[in-house]
Amino acid sequence: MNAAIDVCTNIHSREIGVRKLPGTYIGNPRTRAPIYTPPTGEAVIPGKLGNWAEFVHTTADIDPLVVMAIAHYQFEAIHPFEDGNGRTGRILNILQLVEAGLLNAPILYLSRFIIQNKDEYYRLLLGVTADGAWESWIRFVLRGIHETAAKTLRKIDRIQELQEVVRAEIKAHTTAGSNADLLDALFENPYARINKVVERCGVSRPTATSWLNSLVEREALFDVKVGRERLFINVRLMQILASDEEVDERSSDSLF
């Protein structure tokens, strides 16, 4: 339960507690027509979140992907917060997979699949509530995991291919040679700072600046001035990371 509160608090950058006031309902995001009324009451919601947490942590005999699918429905049905339930629920999905040992890092971006298929998501969640249609819901979640994992692996392959290209550019156009630390500094984030290269590579500021300038001259990087600082943008990495249609996380918080 505390994990859910912590995630929602971090999303909003302020302390968040469970809903206390009545009147919350889940509605169609377009028509605003009420479709489902979640449980209400400061004494009721923590108990239901406790049941949710117990299910997540005491179901070792069930496949963790199925546990995640069931727990996601349960969390969204509880709808414990005034705002941010959708984003919180999707983050919790990935944290569950990390905890189960299926992911080493939270890199499976299921939000895109859910938001792009929001009508089906909405319909199937309501199907569980109205008719107990668990199989359809679980199959939907498993399909989302499969499609997202395949796309993520393709993206990782493209990033690794780009790393080899940039490695060759570093070797050919700078005095860094095959400095692996410089390559890492350029791929840890879509942009690098001079100070970051100095720290990571153990070189002087003039040397780091020279390396980065050489890559800008070869259009391997793009530099932009922000205040007194220069940022060196790895544009090709950014293009790979943003290769799918952008999704506004906040747009789906009204989903069931």
C-alpha positions in Angstrom: 0.0 0.0 0.0 2.8 2.4 0.9 4.4 1.8 -2.5 1.3 3.1 -4.3 1.1 6.2 -2.1 4.9 6.8 -2.6 4.5 6.5 -6.4 1.5 8.9 -6.6 3.3 11.3 -4.3 6.3 11.4 -6.6 4.1 11.9 -9.6 2.6 15.0 -8.1 5.7 16.2 -6.2 3.6 16.6 -3.1 2.2 14.4 -0.3 -0.8 12.4 -1.6 -3.2 10.4 0.6 -6.2 8.2 -0.3 -9.4 9.8 -1.3 -11.5 11.1 1.6 -14.4 12.9 -0.1 -17.4 11.2 -1.7 -18.6 11.9 -5.2 -15.7 10.3 -7.2 -16.8 8.3 -10.2 -15.2 6.9 -13.3 -16.6 8.2 -16.5 -16.2 8.0 -20.3 -13.2 10.4 -21.0 -15.1 11.9 -23.9 -18.7 12.1 -22.8 -18.0 12.4 -19.0 -21.0 10.0 -18.5 -20.5 8.1 -15.2 -19.9 4.4 -15.7 -18.4 3.1 -12.4 -18.3 4.4 -8.9 -15.3 3.2 -6.9 -15.4 2.5 -3.2 -15.4 5.6 -1.0 -14.3 6.3 2.5 -11.0 6.9 4.3 -11.6 3.8 6.3 -12.6 1.6 3.4 -9.9 2.4 0.8 -6.8 1.6 2.9 -8.4 -1.8 3.7 -8.9 -2.5 0.0 -5.3 -1.4 -0.8 -4.1 -3.7 1.9 -5.9 -6.6 0.1 -4.4 -5.5 -3.2 -0.9 -5.5 -1.6 -1.5 -8.9 0.0 -2.5 -10.4 -3.3 0.6 -9.0 -5.0 3.0 -10.5 -2.5 1.3 -13.8 -1.6 0.6 -15.4 -5.0 3.9 -17.2 -5.8 1.9 -20.1 -7.4 0.5 -17.8 -10.1 2.5 -16.6 -13.1 3.8 -13.0 -12.3 2.4 -11.7 -15.5 -1.1 -12.9 -14.6 -0.6 -11.5 -11.1 0.3 -8.1 -12.6 -2.8 -8.2 -14.8 -5.2 -9.0 -12.0 -3.5 -6.5 -9.6 -3.8 -3.8 -12.2 -7.5 -4.3 -12.5 -7.8 -4.4 -8.7 -5.9 -1.2 -8.2 -7.8 0.7 -10.9 -11.1 -0.5 -9.5 -10.1 0.8 -6.0 -9.1 4.1 -7.7 -7.5 5.2 -4.4 -6.4 8.7 -5.2 -8.1 11.9 -6.3 -5.8 12.1 -9.3 -3.0 10.2 -10.9 -4.5 6.7 -10.6 -3.7 5.8 -14.2 -0.1 6.8 -14.1 0.4 5.3 -10.7 -1.1 2.0 -11.7 1.1 1.7 -14.8 4.3 2.4 -12.8 3.2 -0.2 -10.3 2.9 -2.7 -13.2 6.5 -2.4 -14.0 7.7 -2.3 -10.4 5.9 -5.7 -10.0 7.8 -7.2 -12.9 11.1 -5.9 -11.5 10.3 -7.3 -8.1 9.4 -10.7 -9.7 12.7 -10.8 -11.5 11.3 -10.6 -15.0 13.0 -7.2 -15.6 16.4 -6.0 -14.4 15.3 -2.3 -14.9 12.0 -0.6 -15.4 12.3 -0.3 -19.2 9.0 -1.9 -20.4 6.9 1.1 -21.4 3.4 -0.5 -21.2 1.7 3.0 -21.0 2.0 3.5 -24.7 0.1 0.2 -25.4 -2.6 1.0 -22.9 -3.1 4.5 -24.1 -3.1 3.6 -27.8 -5.7 0.9 -27.1 -7.6 2.8 -24.5 -11.1 2.0 -25.8 -10.4 -1.7 -25.6 -8.7 -1.3 -22.2 -11.7 0.6 -20.9 -14.2 -1.9 -22.2 -12.3 -5.0 -20.9 -11.8 -3.5 -17.4 -15.5 -2.8 -17.2 -16.2 -6.3 -18.5 -14.4 -7.7 -15.4 -16.5 -5.5 -13.1 -19.8 -6.3 -14.8 -19.4 -9.9 -16.0 -16.2 -11.3 -14.3 -14.6 -11.5 -17.8 -11.1 -12.2 -16.5 -9.8 -14.2 -19.4 -10.4 -11.4 -22.0 -8.7 -8.9 -19.7 -5.7 -11.0 -18.9 -5.2 -11.9 -22.6 -5.3 -8.2 -23.4 -2.6 -7.4 -20.8 -0.4 -10.3 -22.0 -0.7 -9.1 -25.6 0.4 -5.7 -24.4 3.4 -7.1 -22.7 4.4 -9.2 -25.8 4.0 -6.3 -28.2 5.8 -3.8 -25.9 8.7 -6.2 -25.3 9.1 -6.8 -29.0 9.2 -3.1 -29.7 11.6 -2.5 -26.8 14.0 -5.1 -28.0 14.0 -3.6 -31.5 14.7 -0.2 -30.0 17.6 -1.7 -28.0 19.0 -3.2 -31.1 18.9 0.1 -32.9 20.7 1.9 -30.0 23.4 -0.8 -30.0 23.9 -0.3 -33.7 24.2 3.5 -33.2 26.7 2.9 -30.4 29.0 1.2 -32.9 28.6 4.0 -35.4 29.5 6.6 -32.7 32.3 4.5 -31.4 33.9 4.6 -34.9 33.2 8.4 -35.1 35.0 9.0 -31.8 38.0 6.9 -32.9 38.2 8.6 -36.3 37.6 12.2 -35.4 38.8 12.8 -31.9 41.9 12.1 -29.8 39.8 10.0 -27.5 40.6 6.9 -29.5 38.4 4.0 -28.4 37.6 5.6 -25.0 34.6 3.6 -23.8 33.9 6.1 -21.0 33.2 8.8 -23.6 30.9 6.5 -25.5 29.0 5.7 -22.3 28.8 9.4 -21.4 27.1 10.1 -24.7 24.5 7.3 -24.3 23.6 7.5 -20.6 21.4 10.4 -21.5 20.3 12.0 -24.8 22.6 14.9 -24.0 26.0 15.3 -22.4 27.6 18.2 -20.5 31.3 19.0 -20.6 31.6 18.5 -16.8 30.1 15.0 -17.2 32.7 14.0 -19.8 35.5 15.5 -17.5 34.2 13.5 -14.6 33.5 10.3 -16.5 36.6 10.2 -18.6 39.1 11.7 -16.1 40.3 14.3 -18.5 40.8 18.1 -18.4 38.0 20.4 -19.4 39.9 21.6 -22.6 40.3 18.0 -23.6 36.6 17.2 -23.0 35.6 20.3 -24.9 37.8 19.4 -27.8 36.3 16.0 -28.1 32.8 17.2 -28.0 33.5 20.1 -30.5 35.0 17.6 -32.9 31.9 15.5 -32.8 29.7 18.6 -33.3 31.8 19.5 -36.4 31.1 16.1 -37.8 27.4 16.4 -37.0 27.6 13.4 -34.7 26.3 15.7 -31.9 24.3 18.9 -31.9 25.2 21.6 -29.4 22.8 24.1 -27.8 23.5 26.8 -25.2 21.3 26.8 -22.1 22.2 29.7 -19.9 26.0 29.6 -19.4 26.2 25.9 -20.2 26.4 24.0 -23.5 24.5 20.8 -24.0 25.7 18.3 -26.5 22.7 16.5 -27.9 22.8 13.0 -29.2 20.2 13.6 -31.8 20.2 10.2 -33.4 19.7 8.6 -29.9 16.8 11.0 -29.3 15.2 10.0 -32.6 15.4 6.3 -31.7 13.9 6.9 -28.2 11.1 9.0 -29.7 10.5 6.9 -32.7 7.0 6.0 -31.7 4.2 8.5 -31.5 4.5 10.6 -28.3 2.0 9.8 -25.6 0.7 12.2 -22.9 0.7 10.2 -19.7 -1.8 12.6 -18.1 -4.4 12.0 -20.8 -5.2 8.5 -19.6 -5.8 9.2 -15.9 -9.5 9.4 -16.6 -9.4 5.8 -17.8 -11.0 3.2 -15.5 
